[in-house]
């Protein structure tokens, strides 16, 4: 699970700092509630799909040119 990618895509505008790659290193700076590790894990498959889809679309656009 890539916490930084999840937070960037699903919590746009939130302020946070991540020390390392583990949930324990997540410091939540926003006023909104900090997402739980379970919430982030639940979002990970969706984020993986979105990233893969964006890569395919980019490759497709390059191929068309």
Backbone bond lengths (Angstrom), bond angles and torsions (degrees), N, CA, C in turn:
res aa  C-N    CA-C-N  psi(-1)  N-CA   C-N-CA  omega(-1)  CA-C   N-CA-C  phi
1 X - - - 1.454 - - 1.524 108.09 -
2 X 1.308 116.27 131.78 1.460 122.89 179.04 1.534 108.35 -104.21
3 X 1.309 115.57 95.90 1.462 121.72 -175.07 1.525 111.34 -60.64
4 X 1.312 117.68 -43.30 1.471 120.77 -178.29 1.528 111.00 -61.05
5 X 1.324 117.31 -41.84 1.462 120.76 179.29 1.523 110.81 -65.03
6 X 1.316 116.65 -43.00 1.471 120.41 179.04 1.519 109.99 -61.13
7 X 1.323 117.14 -48.21 1.461 120.67 -177.51 1.525 111.35 -64.49
8 X 1.314 116.55 -39.55 1.460 120.48 -179.88 1.529 111.15 -64.67
9 X 1.327 117.09 -41.03 1.462 120.79 -176.61 1.523 113.95 -83.21
10 X 1.312 117.57 -35.64 1.464 120.28 -171.92 1.526 114.63 -106.78
11 X 1.309 116.61 -11.66 1.467 120.30 179.79 1.525 109.21 -129.07
12 X 1.324 115.23 48.17 1.466 121.14 -179.63 1.528 109.28 -58.08
13 X 1.286 115.69 135.04 1.455 120.76 179.33 1.518 113.32 91.66
14 X 1.322 117.37 -15.80 1.466 120.23 178.05 1.524 109.18 -76.15
15 X 1.306 114.80 149.21 1.465 120.01 178.40 1.519 108.73 -106.99
16 X 1.322 115.10 129.76 1.451 120.80 -178.32 1.521 109.59 -158.05
17 X 1.305 115.30 163.58 1.458 122.34 174.76 1.517 106.82 -132.89
18 X 1.319 116.36 139.21 1.455 120.83 179.70 1.521 108.56 -122.53
19 X 1.319 115.24 118.36 1.459 121.91 177.09 1.524 107.54 -99.52
20 X 1.311 115.77 109.81 1.455 120.20 -175.00 1.518 109.94 83.84
21 X 1.321 115.51 -152.98 1.465 120.21 -176.91 1.520 112.50 -123.51
22 X 1.316 117.62 7.61 1.460 122.15 -177.36 1.522 111.11 -102.15
23 X 1.321 115.81 154.37 1.461 121.51 -179.91 1.532 111.10 -58.78
24 X 1.311 116.69 -34.12 1.466 120.92 -179.83 1.528 111.70 -59.84
25 X 1.331 117.03 -24.42 1.450 121.37 -179.79 1.524 113.95 -89.29
26 X 1.335 117.12 6.21 1.460 120.87 -178.53 1.527 110.01 -86.67
27 X 1.309 115.48 117.86 1.460 121.30 174.76 1.518 107.28 -107.26
28 X 1.311 117.37 117.13 1.461 123.48 -176.19 1.516 108.85 -91.25
29 X 1.321 117.12 120.39 1.454 122.19 -175.81 1.527 113.15 -105.19
30 X 1.314 117.17 -12.16 1.466 121.54 -178.10 1.523 111.08 -80.23
31 X 1.330 114.35 161.85 1.460 120.31 176.85 1.527 111.72 -74.56
32 X 1.315 117.37 -22.90 1.457 121.02 179.49 1.532 109.43 -68.61
33 X 1.321 116.58 157.80 1.469 119.21 179.79 1.531 111.84 -62.98
34 X 1.305 115.52 140.50 1.463 121.33 177.37 1.530 108.59 -69.59
35 X 1.327 117.54 130.10 1.463 119.12 178.00 1.528 110.08 -66.25
36 X 1.306 115.72 145.64 1.457 119.68 178.40 1.528 109.31 -78.63
37 X 1.307 114.95 164.53 1.459 119.12 177.59 1.527 109.95 -62.75
38 X 1.322 117.13 -37.14 1.468 121.09 178.56 1.525 111.23 -63.91
39 X 1.328 117.33 -39.31 1.470 120.57 177.96 1.518 110.66 -63.83
40 X 1.325 116.54 -41.88 1.468 120.26 178.97 1.528 110.86 -66.23
41 X 1.324 116.59 -41.39 1.465 120.29 178.00 1.521 110.97 -62.29
42 X 1.321 117.03 -37.16 1.467 120.81 179.21 1.531 111.62 -67.85
43 X 1.318 117.04 -31.36 1.468 121.31 180.00 1.526 112.78 -80.62
44 X 1.312 117.97 -20.54 1.461 122.02 -172.62 1.532 113.52 -56.75
45 X 1.333 121.13 -46.54 1.480 118.66 178.71 1.528 113.04 -59.69
46 X 1.310 117.48 -38.13 1.466 121.33 178.46 1.522 110.40 -65.18
47 X 1.311 116.69 -43.71 1.465 121.06 -179.79 1.528 110.03 -66.01
48 X 1.326 117.48 -41.43 1.463 120.36 177.13 1.525 110.44 -57.96
49 X 1.319 117.24 -44.76 1.450 121.84 178.65 1.530 110.78 -61.37
50 X 1.326 116.83 -46.16 1.469 120.68 -179.16 1.522 111.56 -60.97
51 X 1.322 116.81 -41.61 1.466 121.01 179.49 1.522 110.24 -65.93
52 X 1.331 116.86 -45.85 1.465 120.62 179.61 1.527 110.99 -63.02
53 X 1.320 116.93 -41.86 1.459 121.36 179.13 1.530 110.70 -62.27
54 X 1.320 116.83 -42.53 1.462 120.77 179.50 1.531 110.56 -63.67
55 X 1.319 116.88 -37.70 1.464 120.25 178.80 1.523 110.93 -66.75
56 X 1.319 117.19 -40.93 1.460 121.32 178.50 1.527 109.96 -65.23
57 X 1.319 116.49 -43.88 1.464 119.87 178.53 1.523 111.68 -61.29
58 X 1.312 116.31 -41.86 1.469 119.96 178.65 1.531 110.67 -63.85
59 X 1.317 117.01 -43.59 1.465 121.11 178.56 1.531 110.36 -63.60
60 X 1.308 116.27 -37.94 1.461 121.00 178.87 1.532 110.53 -64.64
61 X 1.314 116.60 -43.66 1.473 120.70 179.43 1.528 111.02 -62.99
62 X 1.318 116.37 -40.10 1.468 120.32 178.12 1.527 109.72 -65.72
63 X 1.316 117.30 -41.20 1.474 120.73 -179.66 1.515 111.81 -64.69
64 X 1.331 117.18 -35.70 1.460 120.58 179.39 1.522 112.29 -69.45
65 X 1.297 116.46 -28.33 1.469 119.52 -179.48 1.481 108.43 -78.40
